[in-house]
Amino acid sequence: MSWTLETPGGESLDVNAWNWRPTLELLERSGLLDADTTEMLGYNIAVELTGEQAQRIATFLDTYLATAPAEGRVLLGGSIVTEPDTYEFYRDDLGRNYSATVAWLTRFRDFCRTATDGFTAY
C-alpha cells in the first residue's frame, strides 16, 4: 500500500505504508495533526493539507531531524533506533514492522517546505 502526496502545482512524492504510518503518528504526537486528520491520512482517499500546515510540518521536522541520527529510524511507537531494518515481519510486535527513516523524513520535510499552497495525500 502506498500514498502519493501532490501539490496543486504537480510536484509529487510517493511513500509506502511502512514509512507513512509512523510519520503520521509522529505528527499526531507532536500536536501538528489531530487524531481525525491522522486517521483520514491513513486511508487511500484524497485528504488536503493547507500550505500553513505543510510549513508547520517542515518547521517541526527541521527541529526533530536536527537531533536524529542520520541512520535512524522512527518506530511506530515513537522510539528511534539506529540498527538497519532487517525487513523481518514481527507478528508479535507490529510496531517494530513500521519505521520512518530519517532519509524519508528529510524528503518529506523538503516536500512540505516547497508545498506553500498545500498538498493532497491520496
Summary of the structure (lengths in Angstrom):
residues: 122
radius of gyration: 13.8
end to end distance: 11.0
largest distance: 42.7
contacts: 341
relative contact order: 0.26
helix: 43%
strand: 20%
